Amino acid sequence: MNHTWLNYEKQRFIEYILYQYDFKIAESVWILNLLKSSPKYLSNITFVSELSNNRILSISTSQSKQLPLLYCKDQFCIENGRQIFHDIRLDNTELNVLLYLNKNDDRLNRLLLLQMLVDYYGEDKDIRSFNNNSLHHWGQLIRNEIDKSLDNNDQDTFLEMSKILQFINELEEHQ
């Protein structure tokens, strides 16, 4: 996934969380700075909202009740920040990043939604205007895609669009 402007949005988001939040251990800040330092890292990270079986890094803010850092790869998990930093630095494969922030963060939610939209649509000009459009606008577009998928008997698109619409509805409820 080499989306230049999406990488820019990820980089801006990492800069935002580094400024807005206090993390439990210094290695969290090192790792976030590493991730934002290069397009090769930015293109391989995906922010997620739940744990998965893939290579994943979870980072917690100081107010969170979660472990400060947890890195899982190939069914093996480590908590040592220095080891995590070096493994991420040397391994350029895809990495899911799960953040345990001490509050529901609108910018994180918008980035999660943006990643979903880019995964589906690709990087085109309509998605680039994401930050200028309301959640309601995107909800309408996704509903139209769901209608088209039903008309075309396209179950895969229907399921993916339904997942995105559910996320949008959850975001609208929290506004």
C-alpha positions in Angstrom: 0.0 0.0 0.0 1.9 3.0 -1.3 -0.5 5.9 -0.9 1.6 9.0 -0.7 -1.1 11.3 0.7 -2.4 8.6 3.0 1.1 8.3 4.4 1.1 12.1 4.9 -2.1 11.8 6.8 -0.6 9.0 9.0 2.4 11.1 9.6 0.3 14.1 10.6 -1.7 11.9 12.9 1.4 10.5 14.6 2.7 14.0 15.1 -0.7 15.0 16.6 -0.7 12.1 19.1 2.9 12.7 20.1 1.9 16.2 21.0 -1.5 15.5 22.6 -0.8 12.4 24.7 1.6 11.2 27.3 2.7 7.6 26.8 3.6 5.2 29.6 7.2 4.6 28.5 9.7 6.5 26.4 10.1 3.6 23.9 6.6 4.3 22.7 7.7 7.8 21.6 10.8 6.4 20.0 8.7 3.9 18.0 6.2 6.4 16.9 9.0 8.8 15.8 10.5 5.9 13.9 7.2 5.1 12.2 6.7 8.7 11.1 10.3 9.1 9.9 10.1 7.4 6.6 7.7 6.6 3.8 8.8 3.0 4.0 7.4 2.7 7.5 4.3 4.8 6.9 3.3 2.7 3.9 3.5 -0.5 5.9 1.5 0.6 8.9 -2.2 0.5 9.3 -4.0 1.8 12.3 -6.6 -0.6 13.7 -9.3 -0.6 16.3 -9.0 -4.1 17.5 -6.4 -6.9 17.9 -5.8 -9.2 15.0 -3.6 -12.3 14.3 -1.3 -10.3 12.1 1.9 -8.5 13.1 0.6 -5.9 15.6 1.9 -3.2 17.9 -0.2 -1.9 20.7 0.8 1.4 22.4 -0.9 2.8 25.5 -1.1 6.3 26.9 -0.4 6.9 30.5 -4.0 7.0 31.5 -4.8 3.6 29.8 -5.2 0.4 31.8 -3.5 -1.6 29.0 0.2 -2.7 28.9 2.5 0.2 27.9 3.8 -1.6 24.8 3.0 -5.0 23.3 4.3 -6.3 20.0 3.1 -9.6 18.5 4.5 -11.3 15.5 4.1 -14.9 14.4 2.2 -15.9 17.6 5.0 -14.6 19.8 4.6 -11.4 21.9 7.2 -9.2 23.6 6.9 -6.2 25.9 10.5 -4.9 25.9 10.5 -1.5 24.2 14.0 -1.7 22.9 13.5 -5.2 21.3 10.3 -3.9 19.8 12.0 -0.8 18.4 14.8 -2.9 16.8 12.4 -5.5 15.3 10.2 -2.8 13.7 13.3 -1.1 12.4 14.6 -4.2 10.8 11.3 -5.8 9.6 9.6 -3.8 6.8 6.5 -6.0 6.5 3.0 -4.7 7.2 2.3 -3.7 10.8 -1.0 -3.0 12.5 -0.9 -0.3 15.1 -3.5 -0.4 17.9 -3.5 2.7 20.1 -5.0 2.7 23.6 -5.7 6.4 24.1 -7.3 7.7 27.3 -10.3 9.0 25.4 -12.2 8.5 22.1 -10.2 10.5 19.6 -12.0 12.0 16.5 -8.8 12.2 14.6 -8.0 8.5 15.1 -11.5 7.6 14.1 -11.3 9.7 10.9 -8.0 8.1 10.0 -9.4 4.6 10.6 -12.3 5.5 8.3 -10.0 7.1 5.7 -7.9 3.8 5.6 -11.1 1.8 5.0 -12.2 4.1 2.2 -8.7 4.0 0.5 -8.6 0.2 0.8 -11.9 0.0 -1.1 -11.7 2.9 -3.5 -8.0 3.3 -3.9 -6.3 6.7 -3.9 -8.5 8.9 -6.1 -9.5 12.6 -5.9 -12.9 11.9 -4.3 -11.3 10.3 -1.3 -8.7 13.1 -1.1 -11.5 15.5 -0.1 -12.3 13.3 2.8 -11.5 15.9 5.5 -13.7 18.4 3.7 -16.8 16.2 3.7 -19.0 15.3 6.6 -19.6 11.8 7.9 -23.2 12.1 6.6 -21.8 12.7 3.1 -19.7 9.6 3.2 -22.5 7.6 4.7 -24.7 8.5 1.7 -21.9 7.4 -0.7 -21.5 4.1 1.1 -25.3 3.5 1.1 -25.3 4.1 -2.7 -22.5 1.5 -3.0 -24.5 -0.9 -0.9 -27.5 -0.4 -3.1 -25.4 -1.1 -6.2 -23.9 -4.2 -4.7 -27.4 -5.5 -3.9 -28.5 -4.8 -7.5 -25.4 -6.6 -8.8 -25.6 -9.5 -6.3 -22.0 -8.6 -5.2 -21.8 -10.1 -1.7 -18.1 -9.1 -1.1 -18.8 -5.4 -1.8 -22.0 -5.5 0.2 -20.1 -6.9 3.3 -17.2 -4.5 3.0 -19.5 -1.5 2.5 -21.7 -2.6 5.4 -18.7 -2.7 7.6 -17.7 0.8 6.6 -21.3 2.1 7.0 -21.5 0.6 10.5 -18.2 2.3 11.5 -19.6 5.6 10.1 -22.8 5.2 12.1 -20.8 4.5 15.3 -18.8 7.7 14.7 -22.0 9.8 14.1 -23.4 8.4 17.4 -20.4 9.7 19.3 -20.5 13.2 17.8 
